[in-house]
Amino acid sequence: MRVLHAPIEIAGQLWEYTDALRKVGVNARKLTFEEHPFGYKDDIIIKITGATHVYDLVGAEIKIFTELVNSFDIFHFHFGESLIHQNLDLPALKFMGKKVLMNFWGSDVRLKSIAKQKNPFYSDEMHLGDDNLKIEKLKIISRFVDCAVISDYELYEYIEPFFKNIKLIRQAVDTEVLQPKYPEPVNERPVIVHAPSLTKVKGTSFVENAIEKLLLKYNFEYIRLSGLPHDKVLSTILNSDIVIDQVILGAHGILSVEAMALGKPVVCYIREDLIDKYPSDLPLVNATPVTLEEEIEKLLQSGELRHEIGKRSRKYVENYHSKITIGLELKKLYETL
């Protein structure tokens, strides 16, 4: 099978999925239309230049589509987008008998009405996108794809009304590259890292309010990372003792997985109704804006606890998020289509 992942990089996952497939013997390639500012790896970058009107842009995309379409059997798209604006290539791919999947990642499908009903901490301020447009897009996409893919069950209820075939494929990380460095059990000044891509979505105000209070009682260093290359973020996390991901969204993202792979205890909010959807050995320190200060304090008080959770975190990622695991799951999924 020949597989294309395209067209938008999501926290490095297009590369990780593509490389995971190659590691299990599948001919897979990644395509994007521009380099990612955080420096994620690419196979194919096709930059469209000189398009001054949307018609010029669509024309260029159609040309790219016709040049690529016969080189692949399976098209695995991401974030609700495909090779041509407004998903105009999806009907053609279906007509040609190609297998098509759409991977959803979060704000591309998250609907405010459902999110606010399920999550007491969800607010209008943190919501991204127009829900009516999302629904219309889901209706269109669902007519032409063979499978919808999600990385977390938090997304399931947003897309369930539109798709008959929904598959969970977790986030992938390279456990060979991300080698753990467990927190030292004895550390007089532990380092806490928070790396929000979007501060309103990640709950950064709650995080830093808790940090300010804890700094009055404990000796530690707090680092907030923003807008840095991916490798710089990972190197900072590697030398930290505690990582705080998001505390209001209700599900963990790729940052949590990367930090766990590096052997760090991760503080993150998982919605109560979603906890049993994860493997029972999920080692995340579950904290809401209300309990955040208390949960961080427990970690500050015990280097042994930080070390022990860090070791369990690494094992968890090896079991559920390694490239080989995800590559085999993707390959099996494609074989069923």
Residue pairs with C-beta under 8 A, 6 or more apart in sequence:
1 26
1 27
1 73
1 74
1 334
1 335
2 27
2 28
2 71
2 72
2 73
2 74
3 18
3 21
3 26
3 27
3 28
3 29
3 72
3 73
3 74
3 75
3 76
3 334
4 28
4 29
4 30
4 31
4 68
4 71
4 72
4 74
4 75
4 76
5 14
5 17
5 18
5 28
5 29
5 30
5 31
5 76
5 77
5 78
6 14
6 30
6 31
6 32
6 75
6 76
6 77
6 78
6 82
6 83
7 31
7 32
7 33
7 77
7 78
7 81
7 82
7 83
8 14
8 32
8 78
8 79
8 81
9 15
9 32
9 36
9 40
9 42
10 78
10 79
10 103
10 105
11 105
11 171
11 197
11 253
11 254
11 255
12 38
12 40
12 41
12 230
12 254
13 78
13 105
13 151
13 171
13 172
13 254
14 30
14 32
14 40
14 78
15 30
15 40
15 41
15 42
16 171
16 172
16 173
16 174
16 323
16 326
17 28
17 76
17 169
17 172
17 326
17 327
17 330
18 28
18 29
18 30
18 43
19 28
19 41
19 174
19 323
20 172
20 323
20 324
20 326
20 327
20 330
21 28
21 327
21 330
21 331
22 28
22 327
23 323
23 324
23 327
24 324
24 327
24 328
24 331
25 331
26 327
26 330
26 331
26 334
29 43
29 44
29 72
30 41
30 42
30 43
30 44
31 43
31 44
31 45
31 46
31 68
32 42
32 44
32 45
32 46
33 45
33 46
33 47
33 48
34 45
34 47
35 42
35 45
36 42
37 227
38 228
38 229
38 230
38 233
39 229
39 230
39 231
40 230
46 64
48 57
48 60
48 61
48 64
50 56
51 57
51 59
51 60
54 85
57 85
58 84
58 85
58 88
61 83
61 84
61 85
61 89
62 84
64 83
65 83
65 84
65 89
65 92
68 83
69 92
69 93
69 96
69 98
72 98
73 98
73 99
74 98
74 99
74 100
74 101
74 334
74 337
75 82
75 83
75 93
75 98
75 99
75 100
75 101
76 100
76 101
76 103
76 149
76 330
77 83
77 100
77 101
77 102
77 103
77 145
78 102
78 103
78 105
79 103
79 104
79 105
79 108
80 87
80 102
80 104
80 108
80 109
80 134
80 137
80 138
80 141
81 87
82 89
82 90
82 102
83 89
87 137
87 140
87 141
87 144
90 100
90 140
90 141
90 143
90 144
90 145
91 144
93 100
93 144
94 100
94 144
99 146
99 334
99 337
100 144
100 145
100 146
101 145
101 146
101 147
101 148
101 149
101 333
101 337
102 141
102 145
102 147
102 148
102 149
103 148
103 149
103 150
103 151
103 169
104 148
104 149
104 150
104 155
104 158
104 159
105 151
105 155
106 155
106 253
107 128
107 129
107 201
108 129
108 134
109 134
109 138
109 155
109 158
109 159
110 127
110 128
110 129
110 134
110 155
110 158
111 131
111 134
111 135
111 158
112 122
112 124
112 127
112 131
113 131
114 157
114 158
115 122
115 127
115 250
116 122
116 123
118 157
118 250
118 271
118 273
119 248
119 249
119 250
119 271
121 203
121 247
121 248
121 250
121 269
121 288
121 289
122 248
122 249
122 250
123 248
125 200
126 198
126 200
126 201
126 248
126 249
128 198
128 201
138 159
138 162
139 162
141 148
141 162
142 148
142 162
142 163
145 163
146 165
146 337
147 163
147 165
147 166
147 167
147 333
147 337
148 159
148 162
148 163
148 165
148 166
148 167
149 166
149 167
149 168
149 169
149 333
150 156
150 159
150 166
150 167
150 168
150 169
151 168
151 169
151 170
151 171
152 168
152 170
152 251
152 252
153 168
153 251
153 274
153 277
153 278
154 249
154 250
154 251
154 271
154 274
155 251
156 166
156 168
159 166
160 166
167 333
169 326
169 329
169 330
169 333
170 257
170 320
170 321
170 326
171 253
171 254
171 257
171 321
171 326
172 321
172 322
172 323
172 325
172 326
172 327
173 254
173 257
173 258
173 261
173 317
173 321
173 322
173 323
174 322
174 323
175 261
175 317
175 318
175 321
175 322
175 323
176 323
178 234
178 258
178 261
178 262
179 262
180 261
180 262
180 263
180 310
180 311
180 314
181 238
181 239
181 262
181 263
182 263
182 307
182 310
182 311
182 314
183 190
183 240
183 241
183 242
183 263
183 264
183 265
183 303
183 306
183 307
183 310
184 241
184 303
184 307
185 303
185 304
185 306
185 307
186 303
187 241
187 303
188 219
189 219
189 220
189 221
190 220
190 221
190 240
190 241
190 242
190 299
190 300
190 303
190 306
191 220
191 221
191 222
191 223
191 239
191 240
191 241
191 242
192 211
192 220
192 221
192 222
192 223
192 240
192 241
192 242
192 243
192 244
192 296
193 223
193 224
193 225
193 236
193 237
193 240
193 242
193 243
193 244
193 259
194 202
194 204
194 207
194 208
194 222
194 223
194 224
194 225
194 243
194 244
194 245
195 224
195 225
195 226
195 228
195 233
195 236
195 237
195 243
195 255
196 202
196 204
196 224
196 226
196 246
197 226
199 205
199 226
201 246
201 248
201 249
202 245
202 246
202 247
202 248
202 249
203 246
203 247
203 248
203 249
203 269
203 289
204 224
206 247
206 248
206 289
206 292
207 244
207 247
207 292
208 222
208 224
210 292
210 293
210 296
211 222
211 296
213 293
214 220
214 293
214 296
214 297
214 300
215 222
217 297
218 297
218 300
220 241
220 300
223 236
223 240
225 232
225 233
225 236
228 236
234 258
234 262
237 243
237 258
237 259
237 262
237 264
238 262
240 264
241 264
241 265
241 299
241 303
241 306
242 264
242 265
242 267
242 296
242 299
242 300
242 306
243 255
243 256
243 259
243 264
243 265
243 266
243 267
244 266
244 267
244 268
244 296
245 252
245 253
245 255
245 256
245 259
245 266
245 267
245 268
246 252
246 253
246 268
246 269
247 267
247 268
247 269
247 287
247 288
247 289
247 292
248 269
248 288
248 289
249 269
250 269
250 270
250 271
250 274
251 270
251 271
251 274
252 266
252 268
252 270
252 284
256 266
256 268
256 284
257 317
257 321
259 266
259 313
260 266
260 283
260 284
260 313
260 314
260 316
260 317
261 313
261 314
261 317
261 321
262 314
263 310
263 311
263 313
263 314
264 310
264 313
265 283
265 285
265 299
265 305
265 306
265 309
265 310
265 313
266 283
266 284
266 285
266 313
267 284
267 285
267 287
267 292
267 295
267 296
267 299
268 284
268 285
268 286
268 287
269 286
269 287
269 288
269 289
270 278
270 282
270 284
270 286
275 282
275 286
279 316
279 319
279 320
281 312
281 315
281 316
281 319
282 316
283 309
283 312
283 313
283 316
284 313
285 295
285 298
285 299
285 309
286 295
287 294
287 295
287 296
298 305
299 305
299 306
299 309
319 325
